[in-house]
């Protein structure tokens, strides 16, 4: 199959699978009254789509963690994980992978906007608009939350993080933000492709760069961007289980789009756990600890810190799902929008990097998990199809 056909099939089937699953369970939930346990099995599921930004094909470490996210030493690679990193630390992504269904031959597009347009609309990205670096996603396109609303179920939807489906030169720019594309809530979604900083933007403040996040330095210490996005996501999830909230007992779709580990690569996180930790750590494969200068002084330790902090926040989401008691009715989908940047990570044996129409920019891994699935713990050496979801 030609590369472009694989890419197109990935976007088309991923979107159709998600909508098809939700529509199917919605239809079941409208049937006559069922016993409570059976009703839970057929109620509309919550869906959390977690999207990393420029996470490389080899940037996940699942070789050194078990299904509970606990460290194990000298473990053999799992099928499809032969090129996993042994330098980066991703115990929570490892937990997702071990307890879910993996698609190790999935594909994305080489640009952020195109991938996100395909995921949101289910269309081949080139059908939404040509020249993706210059055009906003047309309001006439049907996005996932709009499709859910049209299905007759009162789904609640929130976008948190990177949107990037418009251009700073777009007329009436804010009319193309997530809350105008079907989402009930928008936390931080704008035209921006990358943050000025993962900490406070000293020129404008996050209230201008990322509306809805508030002032990151309203408390001491200031809040890291990845942490702030996750906090808003958790507050949104909590509102659906709060009897005093207007969102109570509604199924939800959460689009959690991290900026990490995209540029800028300067994390300035706690040295003992992050910078110094990775600076003093060696990579037995000699692949991921060799970058002395990536961006504005950042190096391999900074890049590893961005990945570890993103993984930590994925863990916060998983813990919140358990705390709220919605683990048996929540689907989690994790993927990256592109491959890794060659100045930050080693994509070999694949060729090139993000932004290039070569395999290292396109190869992806999709992990899907829901505890009520009968087909969990499976590895699929193919791109997603509806029957897999």
ZINORSUL-V65916 format. One record per pair of residues at least 24 apart in sequence whose C-alpha atoms are under 6 Angstrom apart, sorted by the first residue. I is the first residue (numbers start at 0). J is the second residue. Records with the same first field share a line. If there is no record, write none. Layout:
I=J + J
//
This chain:
6=106 + 107
7=123
9=382
10=117 + 118 + 121
11=121 + 122
12=384
13=383
14=121
16=385 + 388
44=328 + 329
45=250 + 251 + 252 + 329
46=252 + 329 + 330
47=252 + 253 + 331
48=254 + 255 + 332
49=255 + 256 + 333
50=256 + 333 + 334 + 335
51=257 + 335
52=258 + 259 + 260 + 261 + 335 + 336
53=261 + 337 + 338 + 339
54=335 + 338 + 339
55=338 + 339
56=338 + 363
57=82 + 83 + 84
58=84
59=83 + 84
60=84 + 85 + 87 + 88 + 89
61=93
64=90
66=94 + 97
67=94
68=94
86=282
87=303
88=307
89=307 + 310
91=310 + 314
96=366
98=376
99=367 + 368 + 375 + 376
100=366 + 367 + 375 + 376 + 377 + 378
101=365 + 366 + 378 + 379
102=364 + 365 + 379 + 380 + 381 + 382
103=364 + 380
104=380 + 381 + 382
105=363 + 364 + 382
106=361 + 362 + 363
107=337 + 361
108=361
109=337 + 353 + 354 + 355 + 356 + 360 + 361
110=354
111=336
112=164
114=336
119=143
135=164 + 165 + 166
136=164
144=181
145=181
154=250 + 251
155=251
156=182 + 183 + 251 + 252 + 253
157=182 + 183 + 184 + 185 + 253
158=185 + 254
159=186 + 187 + 255
160=187 + 188 + 256 + 257
161=188 + 256
162=188 + 189
163=189 + 190 + 191 + 192
165=190
166=190
186=211 + 212
187=211
197=223 + 224
198=223 + 224
260=305 + 306
264=294 + 297 + 302
265=297 + 301
266=301
273=304
274=300
286=345
287=344
293=342 + 343
327=370 + 371
329=369
330=368 + 369
331=367 + 368
332=366 + 367
333=365 + 366
334=365
//
